[in-house]
Amino acid sequence: MITKLAESITAFLIRRSYAEIREKDIVCYGMEVIISTIVGWSMILIVGSVCGNVLYSTVFGVVFLILRSFTGEYRPVSMVSIVPSFAAEGQLI
């Protein structure tokens, strides 16, 4: 789903001449990362608010983001598997 959405956004950007056709793969990957980040943060905040731990969820997200930027990122074959695990980890900690 995220890949198809990223491909649609990339096609739109290419049609509007905001990106060139030779940059399609790079733009599509960037869109996937942006969309997965937005979905991940949204899930963390939604699950945190349902559980009553919005502050703890936000702190986890920030610490996780900092840690991930220094240690490298895990990129699965499918983005579907990483977003729910990110939200679940936030509530377990």
C-alpha positions in Angstrom: 0.0 0.0 0.0 2.8 2.4 0.9 4.7 1.5 -2.2 1.7 2.1 -4.5 0.9 5.4 -2.8 4.6 6.4 -3.2 4.5 5.4 -6.9 1.3 7.4 -7.4 2.8 10.5 -5.8 6.0 10.1 -7.8 4.0 9.8 -11.1 2.2 13.0 -10.1 5.4 14.8 -9.4 6.9 13.7 -12.8 3.7 14.8 -14.7 3.9 18.2 -13.0 7.6 18.4 -13.9 8.7 18.6 -10.2 10.9 15.5 -10.8 12.6 14.0 -13.8 11.8 10.5 -15.1 15.5 9.4 -14.5 15.0 10.2 -10.8 11.9 8.1 -10.5 13.4 5.4 -8.3 15.1 7.9 -6.0 11.9 10.0 -5.6 9.8 6.9 -5.1 12.1 5.6 -2.3 12.1 9.0 -0.7 8.3 9.1 -0.7 8.1 5.6 0.8 10.4 6.8 3.7 8.3 9.9 4.2 5.0 8.1 4.2 6.3 5.3 6.5 7.6 7.9 8.9 4.3 9.7 9.0 2.3 6.5 9.4 4.7 5.3 12.1 4.5 8.5 14.1 0.7 8.6 13.7 0.4 5.0 15.0 2.7 5.7 17.9 0.6 8.8 18.9 -2.7 7.1 18.4 -1.7 4.0 20.4 -0.1 6.2 23.0 -3.3 8.3 23.4 -5.5 5.2 23.6 -3.3 3.8 26.3 -2.9 7.1 28.1 0.9 7.4 27.5 1.2 10.1 24.9 4.3 11.7 26.7 6.0 8.3 27.0 5.2 7.5 23.4 6.6 10.8 22.2 9.8 10.3 24.2 10.2 6.8 22.9 9.8 8.1 19.3 12.4 10.8 19.7 14.9 8.4 21.4 14.2 5.8 18.8 14.8 8.3 16.0 18.1 9.5 17.5 19.3 6.0 18.1 18.3 4.9 14.6 20.1 7.8 13.0 23.4 6.8 14.7 23.2 3.1 14.3 21.6 2.7 10.9 18.1 1.7 9.9 16.5 -1.6 9.4 14.7 -1.6 6.1 12.5 -4.6 5.5 11.4 -6.0 2.2 7.9 -4.7 2.8 7.1 -1.5 4.7 4.0 -3.2 6.1 6.0 -5.1 8.7 7.9 -2.2 10.2 5.1 0.3 11.0 3.1 -1.9 13.4 6.2 -3.2 15.1 7.3 0.4 15.6 4.0 1.3 17.3 4.1 -1.9 19.4 7.7 -1.3 20.6 6.7 2.2 21.7 4.0 0.8 24.0 6.1 -2.0 25.3 8.9 0.3 26.5 
